[in-house]
């Protein structure tokens, strides 16, 4: 077995940073070849360093075009680069870059094979196929600290779940759920290769590991110096058009298995068992997902699946609360009084706008008051408290699930510090100054503090400007509400065709629905532009590592999306109808538009409408974007290829025509789900069916995401992650905020507290305590007290008084139109309720969080067992090596060293 004497830290990253000889390290990998032979032309094939027949000795027609191997049928294609040899003014510069880049890749030990454009489907694209030989894989496996098997796991599996027989229809076949045995693993070391279970060098590293290693090299390989600065990395070459694409290959077509017996056809298995919607009720093959796409994508689907499972409980409870409101609708005394012609029909309400609006009878809102009871009832309080506890259970049980995945996927010792050491190529390229790292004592690039301060100021100002733009757009929608209400009221009053539905579609509801739709359109437009702005300002900040880049972008995007999606809901929940004034002394926005009033039955039904439109609209639009748009793009891109025989359409061309799942692909998936999480927690007291809508969407979301990833996108580069990252902290913050918002919704948006105060303190009928509530909640106004600018143009029935929603003294009282004592009692009750509910829910939340350990006991035991056995295996290996050295007469291996090694083994056993 060929061993390389190079140290693990002397790799391609040093080559990129070296000032004197930027390829000195990589020449260690340079295969033996005749002098003057190099791969510079687009049609050159690199077969050096092996005894593989040259391309002239291979009949290309005998190789399947769907193959994932070089023409020799032995070396696996780990990565593909493509480019178009266009003869423009940049042609020579691009050619030089490609020559230098590909030459340095070969010096790094990679093997290249180029497909001429004549072989491609359109006759324009060159494809450079890349293979990482064993020596390169073991070198960078040590650099990336990749864990590999050392012994099959002997820990007994978990005790069978007694519900397994019930859940059997939801299970997938064992060969799909666990495609390979479980092993004890250890970080790879070139000096201990005999320790690992290496049965076949060509399959020892999985394809996802291989493409991760090659991508690490590609992102750090230099291609020359331009404008006095060293240039390196495939990302820059893609940005400047030197290459058009860089991607690993799928292992087969998704709708059929590969003809090559050496191919596992994992893509086909994923499609058949996971990516089809008809499998929506089945569990996800997380082990296979992790093996094919890497841990980062695997943990996203694990989180999404767990979130969906937990939503089932919330959806069931929410549905029960909704059904309670539905079945008790006829018993609601408030809507009965509103609908009663003798009560609601005799109550004349004050006009809802100045001059143009007329007096109206309360019973015209009969239907809307009945529908309001669906969501504004005693079950609302129960559900708000339940969701406060549910969100804690979700987050705590996810920590346990995540801990189990960390153990099963060999991520226990994976620390984010490993990623911190991996600088972004863009950071290294843009930083012209260097300083000594106090830890490593090596020179490394850095950005001066003054430059960082300027960049952060520009970034902060930009974010602040866009948040202000959202607030301005929300104010514009509020102005729209105020301006069109009179138009809707006049239209519905004077249009005979609208009379049959006037009871359901009131002017308030019509205004709310159209304003919600308009707000949703504005949200989508602002999102479209801000996504690009957020990426631009994050690039401008030049974050040091990939993790730092994602965290900064996450916080910017989430702040924007939070304000963008939730601002309208916050307005309806906490501001609408709260600062109206009273007839004759209304409050006005910008001294022009009169503030909106709530429906006599409350503002909760309008919040429900707003939430439903924005939440459902976002989910529908998101699924269209995620599924239909990529499908249309791929269909359009492959319209010519579909007419060609399948054997002329190669595997690398098929994948080239697919969409790119970029570095931020998962970011948008997480963002979409976290925004949905906000809808079902922050405002769930107003809409108990929100978890049910989210559950239905997520069942579809899992299959849409899996379908598009398996069929519509190129294979992403595998990446490691041991958690959902900064999203965990965002979810924790939203969980705490949700308790506060729901308490305020129940107190200030719903009518529950005023009804309870009336029930216990102001009731007029002992046998029916809620009778008379509507009359009690409406104050009296003397029409002759209207200022001329507010008075309606017409009063055909010569009404003397009108009613309005508030608790104020009547016009004949000495405290005319001032707040009554009942108003202050209700306000005190609302504040007391908020304090009590928050404290109760927070105490229960923290108690539940304390009771549920983050790591299951059996996982802790398994981690300790694996660490012990791994240490024992490694120590025994070192002891055997020392024995061999002593037997061979190695003077460097002393008897004391042998005794010390045995002592270390005994100490490990004791611990």
N, C-alpha and C positions, 0 to 999 in steps of 0.2 A: 504494500500500500504506500503510495507516494505521500511523503510528509513534507510540509513546508516549515522551514526554520524561522519564518518571519513572525515577529511578535504581533499579538492581536491588535495592539493599538497603532501599529504602523500599517495603515490601510489607505484607501483612496481619499479619505478626508484630509490626511496629512498632505497628500499629493496636491489637493486643491489649495492648501494654505501655504505650501512651501514657496519661498521667494526665489530660491536658487535653481532647484531642479524639480520641476513640477510633475515629472513622471518617473522619478528615480525609483520610487517604491514599487510602482506597477510593473516595472521591467522584470521583477522577480517572477511574474506570472507569464512573461512572454514566451510563447512556445517556440521550439526550435524550428527555424525555417531558413531557407537559402538566402544568402545576402542579397539585399535589394528587393526582396519580395515583400509587398505590403498591399493592404486592401484600400485602395484609393478610389477606384472607379466604381460607378454604380452597379456594374455588372460583375464585379469580382466576388468570388466565393472563397471564404476562409475555411480551409479544412486542415490547416496546419496543426501540428501537435498531436495528430492521431493517424492511425493507419486506415482511414476511411477512403474508399475509392474516390477519385476526383469526379467532378460533375460531368466530365466528358465520358466517364465510364458508366454512368448511371442513365438508364433510359427513363426520362421524366414521365413518360406516358404510363409506366408501370406503377407509379406511386399514386395513391388516392389523393385527390385534391382536398379531401376533407381531413387529411392527416394532420396531426399536431407534432410531427417529427420533421427533422431535416430530410433532405433527399435520400440520405443513407438509411432512413427508417430506424435509426438507433438513437440519435441525439434528440432530445425533447426540445421543442420550441418553448422557451420560458418567457419571451417578450418579443414584440414586433414593433418596428418603427416603419413609418411610411412617409414618402415625400413625392412631390411632383417636380420633375426636372423642367421647370418653365424657363424659357430663354428671355428673361427680362434683365433690367439693369443690375438687379441684385443677384443674378444667377451665379457669377463667379465667386462672390463673397459667400453665398450659401454652400457652394461646392467645396470651398476651402474649409468652411466650418465642419461640414460632414466628413471630409477626409480626416481632419484633425481629431474630431470626436470619435469616429469609428476606429481610428488608429489607437487612440488612448483606451478605448474599450477593449481592444485586443491585447494591449499591454497590461490591462487589468486582469487578463485571463479569460475573458469572454470569447466565445466563438461565434462568428457571424456568417450568414449565408444570405445573399441578395437575390431576390426575384426580379428579373428585368421587367420593364413596363410592358414589353410585348407579351408577357405571360399573364398580365392582369386582365380583368374583364373589360375595362374601358380603354386599355392600351395607353394609359397616362401615368399610372402610379407605380413607383418602385416600392418594394417591401423588403426591409432588412430584418431577417429572423435572427434572434439571439438565443444562444444556449450557454448555460453556466455549467462548466465541468465540475467534477468532484472537488478539485483543489480549491476552486473559488468558493464553492458552497460551504466547505468546512471552515475556511478562513473567516468568512463573513457571518457564519452561524455563531462563531465564537464572539465576534464583534457585537452582534445584535443580541447576544445572550439567549439564543434560542434553546428551549428545552427539548430533549429527545429521550426516547425510551431507554431504560437500563434494565428493567425487569418487569414481568407481568404483575399486575396488582393482585395481591393475595388477600386483601381486606374483604370480608364477606359483604355481599350487597345488602341493601336495606331490607328490613322485614316487609313482606308484601302487604300492600294496602288492602284492607278488607273490602274496599269499594271497587277493586280492580275488575271484578266480574261485571259490575254495573257500568263501569267506564270503558269496558272492552270495545264497544263500537267506536269510541273516540280514539282508540290507539292505532298507531301505525305498525307495520311489520317490524320485528326486532332487527332485521338486517338493515332497515332504513334508519331506525332510531339509534342504533349502535353499530355502525358499519365496521368497526375494528375493535379489538380488545382494549381494555384499560391498562395503562402501564404506569409504573413509577418512573419519574423523569428527573433529569438533572441537566443543568446548562452544559452545552456542548463545549468540549475542549479538544483541540487537535492532538494534544499529547496523551490523551486517554481514549483513543478510538476503540481499543479492544474492550473497553468497558460497556460500550453501547450495543444495542441489538441491531447490528448492521447486517441484514441478510442480503440486501441488494442495494448497491450504491445508487442505482438509477431511480429507485423508489423510496429510499430512506427518508429523503426530504420530500414532503408533500408538494404538489404544484403551487399551493398558496404560499408556502415557505419559500419556494424557489423564486416566484415572481416578486416576493417582498425583498429578497436579497438583491435581485437584479435591479429592481427599482431604486434601492439604496445606492447602488453603484451609478446608475444613470443620473440620479439627481446631484451627484457630486463629481462627475467626470468633467474635466476641463476641455475646452475646444479652442483655446487661443487667448490672445490679448488684444483688446480693442480699446482705443482711446486711452491707453495707458492703464487700463483696468483688466484684471484677470477675469475671464468669462468662463462659466461652467454651469452644467446642469441641463437636463433635457427640457425643463420647463421654459427656460429662456429660448431654447432652440424652437420650441413649439410656438412661443409668442412671436418670434421674429420670422416665422414661416419657413425656417430651414427644414423642419419636419412638420408634417401635417397631423400626425397622430402617433401615440405611443401607448401600447396596451398589452396585457397578457391575453392569452387565447382561452376561450371556452373549450372544454374538452370534447364536445360533440354538438350536433344539432339538437335542439331541445325536444323535437317531436319524434326522434328515433335514436336508437343506440348507435354508437360508432361501430364501423365495420372492423376496426383494428382491435384485436383481442387484448392488446396491452393498455387500452384506454378503459378507464373505470366507468365512463358515461355517467358521471355524477350529475351533470346538468340535466340529463334526461330524467334521472331519478327524482331530482328536485322538482322538475316540471310536473311529472306524473303524480307525485305524492304530496306536493306542497303548493305549487303555483296555480293550480286550477281551482276555480271558484266552487266546483262541486265537492271539493274536499274541505269546505269551510268549517265543518264540524270536527275535523280531525286535529289532533295535536300537531305541533310543528317539529320537524326533524332538526332540532337545534344543533346536535353534534355534527350532522352532515353540513348544515349551513355554515357552522364555524370552520369545518374542514375545507369547504370550497371557497368561501368568501373571506375568511379570517374572523378573528375574535370581535373586532369593532362592529362589523355588521351583525354578527351572531348575537351580541349582547343587546343590540337595538331591537331585534325581533323577539328576543327573550323578554325584554321589558314591555314591548308592545303587546305580546301575548299575555303576560301576567296582568297588565293594566286592563286588558279586555276581560280576562277572567274575573277580576275584582269588580268590574263594572256590572257584571251580571247581578250581584247581590244588590248594588245600589239601584239598578234598573227595576228589579222586582219590588223593592220597598217603595220606590218612587211611583211605580204603577199602582200599587195598593193605595198610596195616598191620593193619587189622581182618581181612582175608582171610588174612594171614600167621598171625595168632593162631588163626583158624578151622582152617586146614590143618595146623597143628602141634599142635592140641589133643591128639591121641592120642599125641604124642611127649613130652608134658609129664610128667617124672618125678614131680613133686610130687603131681599129681592121680592118677597111677597108684598111688602108694603109699597115698594117702588112700583110694582106691576098692578097693584090694586087701584082701580079707577076712583074709588072713594078716598084714597089717600094720595098715592102718587099722581093720579089724574087731576087732583085738586090743588097740588102744590105748583105754583108758578115760579120758575127759576129765572134769575137775572140773566140778561144777555151775555154770551161768551165772548163778544167782541164789541167794540165801540161803534155806534151809529148804525152800521149795516145789519147787525144781528138783531133778531127779535126775541121776545120773551117765549119761553118754551115750558112745556109741562114735563114733570119729572118722569112720568111713566113712559116717555119716548125712549128712555134708556133701559127699558125692562129686560130685553134680551141680553144686553151687554152686562148688566148687573148679575144675571143668572150665570153667565159664562165666567164672570169674575170669581164666583164662589168655587169654581173648579180648582182654582189655585190659591184662593184666599180663604182658608179655613183652618181649623185647629190642627189638622194634619200637617200644615205648612210648618208650624213650630216644631213638631216632632221630627219632620224630615230635615229641617235645618240643623237640629242637634245631632241627628243620626249621621248626616254627611260630615259634620265636624269630627266625629269619631271614626267614620269610615275612612276618611283621608289619612288619618293617623295609622290605622290598621294597614292601609295600602302601602304607605311609605315604610313602615316597620317590617312588614312581611316581604317587601321587595328587597330590603337590606339582607334579609335571611336568604332569599332566593339568589341574590347576587353573590353572597358569600359561598353558597353551594356551587355556583357556576365557576367562581374563581378557583375553587379546589378542583373541580372536574376538568377545567380547561387549562390547568397548570399556570394560573395567574397569581398564585398566592404570593410569590416573591417578586412579582412584577411591580415595580414602583414607577411612579411618574417621573422620578428623578432620572431614570434611564432616558426618557424622552427629553428631559430638560437638557441633557448632554448633547442631544442631536440638534444642532443649529439648523435653522432654515437656510437653504442655499441662497435665497434672496437676501437674507440678513448678512451672510458672509460676503456676498457680492457687493452690497451697497455700503458696507462699513469699511471706510478707508483707513481708520485708525485702529491701533491695537494696544492692549495693555496686558500685564501679567495677571493671570488668574491666581488669587491667593491660595486656592486649594490645590490645583494641579501644577502651579508654578510654570505654566506654559503661556506663551503669548496667544491672545485670542482677540477677535474683532469686537469693537464696542462702539456705541453711539454716544457722543458727548452729551452731558446733562443739558446744556443750553439748547442743542438741537432737539432733544427729546421734549423739552418744555414747550418749544415752539410748535412741534408737531401735535402735542396733546392739546394745546390751546386751540389750534385750528380744528382738530377733531371734535373737541367739546363744543365749540361754537357752531359747527356744522350740525351736530346732533341736536343742540338746543334750537337751532333754526327750524329743523324739520319737525321737532315736537311742537314748536310754536305754530307751525303750519297746520298740524293736525288740529290743534285747539281752535285755530282760526276757521278751519273747515267745519268743525263741530258747531261753532257759533253761527256759521253761515246756514247750517241745517236748522238750527234753532230759529233763526230769522225766517227761514222758509216755513217752518211750522206756524209761526206767528202770522206770517203774511198771507198764507193760503187758507187758514182756517175759515175766515169770513167768506172766502170764495166757495169753499165746500159747503158751508152752512147755507149760503144763498142758493147754490146749485141744487142741493137736495130738497130745499124747501119749494123751489119753483119748477122742478123737473118731475113730471107725472110718472115717467117710466121708472124713476128711482124710489117712488113711494113704497112699493111692496117690500123693499129691503132696507128702508130707512130705520127700521127698528134695530137691525143687526149692524148695518154699516152707518154708524153715527158719524157726524163731522169729526169728532175726536178720533175715532178709530180710523177713518179715512186719512186724516192728517198723519196719524202715527204710522200707518202702513206705508204710505208714499214716502214719508220722511225716512223710514227705516230702509227702504229700497234705495233711495238716493244716497243715504249714508253708506250703505254697503258698496255701491258703485265707487264712491269717493275713496273708501278704504282700499279697494282693489287697485285703483289708480295710484294712490300714494304708495302702496306696497311695491308696485312695479318699479317706481323710480327710486324708492329708498333702498331697496335691496342692492342696487348698483352703487348708490352713494355710500352705503355702509361698507361694502367691499373696498371701494376706492380709498376711503379714509383709514380703514384698517391697514391696507397695503402701505399707505403713506406713513403710518406710525412705525413700520418696519419691526414687527414683533420678533423676538429672539428665537423662539421655538414654535413648532407646529401647534403644540398644546396652548401656548400663550396666544397664538394667532386665533385659534378657534374660540378661546375664552373671551377675548376682546370683542370679536365679531358677534359672539352669542349675546353678550351683555348689550351691545348697541342694538342689535336686531330685536331682542326681546323687549327692551325699553320702548322702542318705537312701536312694535306690534301691540304691546300692552296698552299704550295710550291710544293707538289707532283703533283697535277692536273694542276696547272696553269703555272708552270715553263717553260714547252715546248711551251705553247702559248705565253708567254712573250718573249721567245727567237725568235720565228718566227716573232712576231709583231714588236719588238723593236731592235733586234740585227742582224738578218739575213740580209745580203746584205748591211749593213751599214758600215762595216769595211773591205771592199774587197781590196782596193787599185786600181791599174790600171795595164794593161798589161805591163810586164817588171818590175813592182814594187808591186807585189801582197803581201798581208799580209798572214801570216801562223800561224796556231795554233800549238803550241809546235815546231815551226820551221820545221814542216813536212807536215801538211795537209793545203791546200789552203782553205781559207774561202769561204763559199758559196755565190753565186750571186743570186739575184732575177730574175725571169722571166722578159723579156722585158716589159710585160704588168703589172708588179708589183708583190709584195709579198702577196697581199691581198688574192688571190685565194689559196695560200698555207696555210695561217692562217685559212681560211675557211675550208680547208681539215682537218687540225689538230684539229680544234674545233669540227667539225662534228664527226670525228672518236672517239675522247676521250669522248665527251658528249654522243653520241648515244651508244657507247660501254659500258659506265658506267651505263646508264639507263637499257640496255638490261641485263647486268650482274647482276645489282641490283635486277631486277624483278625475275631473275632465282634464285638468292639466297633467296629472300624473300618468294617466292611461291613454287617453285618446290622442293627445298631442304627440307623444313619442311614437305611437303606432302610425299616425299619419305621416310623420317625418320619415320613418323607416320605410313605409310603403312607397313614398315618393322617391326616396333614394335608391330603392331596389327595383324600380319598375322596369328597368332595362335588363337587370340580371335575371329577373323571373322568366325571361324569354329564352335564356341560355340553358343548355344542358347542365344538370347538376354536377357532372364530373368536371366541368370547366370553371366552377365557382368555388374557389379554394376556401379553406377554413379561415385564413387571415383576411381574405376579402369579405367573407360573410360578416366577420366581426367588425371589420373596418366600416361597413355600411350601417352599423348599429349606432345608437346614441351614446354619448359619453356620460358615465356616472362620475361626476367631478368630485374633487376633494371635499366639496361642501354639500354633496348629495345627502348624506345622513343628517347634516345640520338642518336642512329644510324639513326633513321628516320629523326630527325631534321638535322643531319649532311648531310645526302644525299640530302635533299631539299635545304639546304643553299649552298652546293657546286654547285648544279644546278642553283641556283639564281645567283651565281658568273658567270657562263657561259653565262647567258642571259643578264647580265648587264656589266660585265667588257669588253667583247669582242663582244658585239652585233653589233657594227658598221661594223664588218667583215662578219656577217652572219644574215641578217634580219629574216631568217626562224627559228632561235634558239628559240624564244618564242613559235612558232607553235609546234616545236618538244617537248618543255617542257610542253605545254598544253596537247598534246596527251599523253605524259608520265604520267602526273599528273591525268588525268581522269582515266587511268589504275591504277595508284598508289593508289588512294583512295580506289578503289574496291579491289585491291590486299591486302592492309593493313587491310581493314575491314574483308575480307575473311579469311586471316590467323589468325587474332586476334579472330574471332568468331568460326572458325572451327579447326584450327591447333594448337592453343596454349591453355595452361591452363589459367584459369581466373586470370588476374593480380590482385595484391592487390591494392585496391583503394587508391589514394593519391590526396591531394589538391594542386592546383597551380592557381594563379590568373593572370598569364601571361606566355609568352613563355620564360621568364627568360633572361639569358645572350645572347641568340640568337638575341634578339631585338637590343642589342648594336652592335653585329657583323653585322647584316643587315644594320644598320645605317652607320657603317664604310665602308662596301662594296659599299653602295650607293654613298658615297662621292668619294671613290676611282674610281668608274666606270666613273664618269665625266672626271677625269684626263686621264684614260686609253683610253677612246673613243676619246678624243681630240687628244691624241698622235697617235692613230691608223689612224684617218682621216688625220692628218698632215704628219706623217712619213711613214706609211705603205701603204696607198692608194696613187694613183697618182693624187688626186683631186687638191691639191695645185699647183704642177708643171703645170698642165693643165690650171688652172685659171691664173697663172702668164703668161703663154705663150699666152693665149687668150687675155689678156688685155694689155700686154707690148711687146711681142715678135712676134706677129702674122705676117705672110708674105703675106696673101691674105685677103683683106678687105671683100670680098664677102663670103669667107669660112675661118673664123679666125682659126679654128683648123686644117686646112690642113697644112701639113709640120711639125706637132708636133713630130712625131716619128723620123724623120730625125734630128730635132733640139735637141731631148733628147739623141741622141747617139753621142758619141765623136769618133774621128778618131785616129787610131794607125798605125804607120808604122811597118810592119812586120819585116823589117830588124833590128828594135830596140829590138826585143825579145832577152833576154839572152839565151844562149845555153841550160840551164837547163829548161827553160820554153817553148822553141820553139817546135811546133808539129813535130813529126817524118816525116810526109809527107805533101806536099803541091802540089798535082798533077795538080791543075789548075793555079799554079804560081800567087796566089793572092799577091798584093803589099800592100794593106791596109786592116785592119779589123776594125769593129766598136764595141764599148762597152758602157754600160749604165752608163753615168756620164756626168758632164758638165765640160769639160777640153779643153784647147786650143789645136789646131792640131799640128802635128810635125813641120810644117814650120813656126810656130809663135815664136816670141822671148820669150814668156812665155810658152814654150813647156811643155805640159802635166800638167800645173798648172790649178787650178780652175778658171773658167771664172766668170765674174761679175754676170751672170745669176744665177750661183750656189748660190752666196751670197744673191741675191734678193729672190730666192726661200726659202733659209734658214730663212731669216728675215720674209718672209710671213708665213712660218710654225710656227715660234715662236709667231708672232702676232696673228695668228689664234688660237693657243692654249690659249693664255691669254684672248682673246676676248670671245671665246666659253666657257671657264671655268667660267669667270665672269658673262656672261649672264645666263648660266644655274644655277650657284649658287645663283644668285640674284632671279631668278624665283623660284628656289627650296625653298629658305628661305622665300620668300613672300608667296608661297602656304602653307608652313608649319605654318606660322604665321596666315594666313587667316582661316585655318581649326582648330577649337578647338578640343582638344584631347577627351573631353567628350561631347556628344550631350546635348543640352539644356534640352530636355525632360527627359533624364536620370538623369541629375542633379536635376531636379524638383522631380522626383520619389524617388531619394535617400533621399532628404530632407523630403519628405512626409512620407516615411517609417520610417525614424529616429524619426520624431515627433510622429507618431502614436505608434511606439514601446515604446518610452519613456512614452507616455501617458498611455498605457496599463500597463506598469510596475509600474508607480506611483499609478495608481488606485488600482492595486493589493496590493501594500504596504499600501495604505490608508485603504483598506478593512481589512487587517490583523491587523492594529492598532485599528480599530473600534472593531474588535472581542476581542482583548486583553483588551481594555477599558471596554467592556461589561462584560467580565469575571472577572473584578476586578484586573487585572494585575497591580501591583504597578510600575512595570518597564516602563509601557507605559504611559507617562505623557501627559497632555494636550498640553504642549509646543511642544512635539515631533509631536503630531497630527497637530498642527498649522503649524509647519515647513514643514511637508510633503505636506500639502495643498498649502503652499506658493511656494514650489518647483514646483508643478504642474502648478501653475499660471505663474511662471517665464518661464517654458518650453513652455507654450502656447504663451507667449509674444515673445519669441525668435523665 
